[in-house]
Amino acid sequence: MHIPDGFLDAKTIISTTVFSAVGFGTALHRLKNTILPRQIPLIGLTAAFIFVAQMLNFPVVAGTSGHLIGSVLIAVLLGPSAAVVVMTSVLIVQCFLFADGGVLALGANIFNMAIIGSFIGYSIFRIVSKIIPGRRGWFTAIIFAAWCSTVIASIFCAGELAWSGIVRWNAAFPVMANVHMLIGIGEGLITALVIAAVLKTRADLLDTDKLNGFNSRHRELIIYGAITAIGLLLFVSPFVSQWPDGLEKTAALLGFESKTLDYSLVSSPIFDYKLPGIGSPALATSLAGLIGAVIVFILAYMISKILVSKSDERIPT
């Protein structure tokens, strides 16, 4: 669902960038008041995990693939503000390092996947989990919220394309919504499986009211998470589906794929997740993903570190 440059006009680019800046600023302010120093590594780890997970496209139907967005997954684990910060870190690195999503369209991508996906998805999760009690209701809420976050983000994307005049709304809406209803099933199931794994190993992390403090055992989760992410990069990412994702398929079906700029506004050092100078395509993809995961981890870690420092400055001595 990463919108490339060329699909949006000036008014859509400006408005979504403003919305994203306000949403990201709000998330930073909220996180600054709740984050604890020992939570910083976990925020970096979740950012790296989401980056790796988004590289793994799974086949959906009719030559279309999808991948995890992950906003609801992070929101359930760490809260919606942390989810916005993590998702924004991932999208920035994807854009500038790998040319995955346009530079001018970065605001729209952050708005759709980081802000809309996190806050609307988390709100749906909270509402459904209160309506349906018990663990079964809790997991039902997770799956439904993750599915909704994918579909709603795709509808916003369709609206932005229509508002830009690149395609008619009555054409973009049904195609984008229908294909992402299928992709959302994968989003919901993957989110529930990851949450279930965390629940078995570290159930104390799953207080969704606020970011909680962790004891020293949270290092286990960080170590196992890092090992899992590296394993996915080495053994899974080279063999994922090469079919176009939902937006690419929609652009091909509706005939506006040629609107994509045939040049990059910023020179991306690892274009399309292909590390130059490596003879093996599988190894090149794995190494590119590893580099990206490390950079995403550092970016999310540093943002969190700065927030903690600013929070400490507010405490009277």
N, C-alpha and C positions, 0 to 999 in steps of 0.2 A: 504493500500500500504506500510505498515511498513515492511521492510525486516528484517527477523530474522537472528540471527547468524547461520552460516552453509551454507548459500546460496551463499556467495561471497568468492572468493579466495583472497590471500594476495595482489596481484597487484591491484585488484579492490578496496579493502578496503583502501589501501594506497593512491591511486590516488583520490578517491572520498573524502577522509578525507582532503587531501591537497586542493582540489578544494573548499570544504566547508569552510575550515579555511580562505582561501583567500577571498571568497565571504562574509563571516561573518565579517571579518576584514574591508573589504571595506564598508559594511553596517554600522558598528559602526563608522567609520571615517566620513561617509556622515551624519549620524544621529547626531553626535556630533556637527556638524556645523549648524544644523537647529532646533534642539529640544529646546523647551522652558520649564521652570520649571512647568508651569501649565498644560502641556500636559502629564506629567508623569503618573498621575492616569489613563488617558484614554488608554495609551499603556498597562498598567497592566490589565485594564478591558478587552481590546480586547484579550489579551493572555488568560485570564480566560475563556472568552466566547468561543474562538476557542477550548480550551481544552474540555469544556463541549460539544460543538457541535460535536466534533470528537467521542465522546462516543455514539452518537445516530446513529446507523446504520439503514438505510432504505432498504427494499427489492427492488431488481432490477428485476431479471428474473432468472428462472431455478436454484433456490436455492442459488443465489448469492446476497450479500448485498453490500452497499456502504455507505460512510459517507462523510461529508463535509471536504474538505482540508482547505479552507479558505484563501489561500494566496492572491487571487485576491480581495477578500472582504477587507482584511486589506490594501492592496496596494492602492485601490481606496479611502479608508478612510484616510489613514495616509501616503501613499507613499511607494514605493517598499523597501526602506532601513528599515523603521520601520517594514514592513511585514517580512523581513528576520529575524530581531531580535525577533519579536513576535513568529514566527513559530519555530525558533531554541529553544527558551525557552520552548515552548510546547513539542517539540520532546525530549529534554533532560529530562524533568520530566517524560514523558511517558516511556522513556527507563529505567531510573534508579529506578524509584519508582514503576512502574507497569509492567516492563518487556514487554512493548509494543514496539517491534522493538529491534533488537540486539544491544549490546554494540559495537561490532566490526563493525556492519553495520550502526552505528549512522551517520557517515560521509556521507554515500550513501543516507540515509533517509533525512538528512538536504539538501544535494545537490538536490535531486529530488523534494521534497515538499516545502522547504523554498526558495532555490535560483532559481531553474528553474521555479517553480510555480509562484514565485513573479515577477521576472524580465521579463520572457517571457510573462506571463499572462498580466502584466501591459503594456508591450510594445504593445501587440495586442489590448488591450483596448484603448490606446491612438491613434493608427492608425485607428481603425474602427470608433471611435467617431469623428475623423476629416473627414472621408469619408462620414459618414451618419450624417447630421446635426440634431439638435433638440433633445428634450428629448427622443423621440422614438429611435433615433439613439444611444443616450447615453446608454439607457438600453439594446439595441441590442448589443452594444459593451461589456457591462458588462457580459451578458449571454454568448456571444460567447467567450470572453476572459477566463471566468471561465471554460467553457467546454474545451477549448484548453489547459488550464493549467493542467487539470486532465489527458487528453489524452496524452499530451507531456510528462508529468512526468512518466506516465505508460510506454511509449516507452523507455525512458531512463532506467527505471527499467528493462525492458525486455533486453535491450542492456547490462546492467551490469550482468544480469544472464547468458546471452550467452557468454560474455567475460570471465566470471568465469568458463565456460565449464560445467555448471550444466544442461543446456538445449540448444538445437539448436535455433538459431535466427529465422529461418523460422517456428519454432513451437511456440516460446514464443511471437514473435511480433504480429501475428494475434489474438491470444487468449487474450493477455493483452490489446491490442488496442481495440478490439471489445467490451469486457466487460466494459472497462472504457469509451467508447463512450456512453454507457448507463448510467453509474454512473455520467459522466460529465453533463448529462441533469439535474440530481438532483442538482449537484453543481451549475450550472448556475441559476436554478430557485431559490434555497435557497439564493444565493448571491444577486440576484436581489430583492428578497422580503425584505431581511435585509436592503439593501441600500435604498429601497423605504421607509421603516419605518423610517430610519434615515433622509431621505430627508423631510419627513413630520414634524418631530419634531425638527431637527437641521440641516437645509439646509446649514448653514454656515460652517459646517464641511467638506463639499464635494468640496473643492478646491483641485483638484488632482495635481496641479503644484508643490506644496510644502506643508510641514507641516505649518499650520497656527496657530496664537494665538487664544485662546478662551476667551470669557468673563466669568463672574462668573456663567452664566446659564448652562455651560457644566456639572455642578454637577448633574443637572436633568438627563442627559443621563447616567451618571455613576450610579446613584441610580436605575434608571429603568433597566439598563443593568444588574446590580447585581441581582435585583429581578427576572428578566427573567431567568438568568443563574441558580439561585437556584431553581426556579420553574421547569425548564427542568430536573434538577437532581432529584428532589423529585417525579415528576409526570410522567416523560417520560422515563428517562434512564432505569428504571427497566423493561420496557416492549418493548424495541427496538428489531429489528430483530436479531436472533441468527444465521442466515445463515453466511457462510464464506464470507470474503470480496473478492475483485477481485484477489489479489495476492494469497490468500489461495486457491481459486477455481482453479486458473491456475496451482498451484503446484499439486493439487489433480488430475486435468485432464491430466497433462503431466508427472505425476509420480515422482516428485522430492520432495514431501512434507516430505519424510523420511530423507532428508538431514538436516532438522532442528536439531540443537543440543538438546539433551534430558536433558540438564542441563543449568543453567544460569551462565554466567561468573561473574555476580554480584548478590548478594542476594537481591531480590526485596522485600521490606517490605509489599507491597500490591499487590501481584501477581495477574495479570489478573483482576484488579479492584474488588477484593473480599476482603473486610476488615475482617481479622480474628476475631473470638470471637463474631460475630453478628449472631444470629440465623436466622433472616429473610434475604434471599438472596437479596430481593429488597432494604431493608434498608442498607444492607452491600454495595451494589453497589452505592447507593446514597451518603452514608457517604464517601466512598472511592473517589467518584468523587468530593465531596465538599472539601476534604483534598487536592486533586490534584489541583483543581481550585485555592485554596488559595495559595498553594506553587508556582504555575505558575505565579499568580499575583505578588507575592513577588519577584520572580526571575526577571521578566520583569521590574517591578518597580525599583528594585535595579540597574539593568543594566542601565536603563534610568537615574536614579539618579546620578550614577557615571559619565555618559556622560555629564550631565549638570554641575557637579562639575568641570570636566576637561575643559569644554567649558568656564566656568567662570574664570578659572585660566589664560586663554589666553587673557582676556579683561584687558587692562592696567588700573591701578588705579591712 
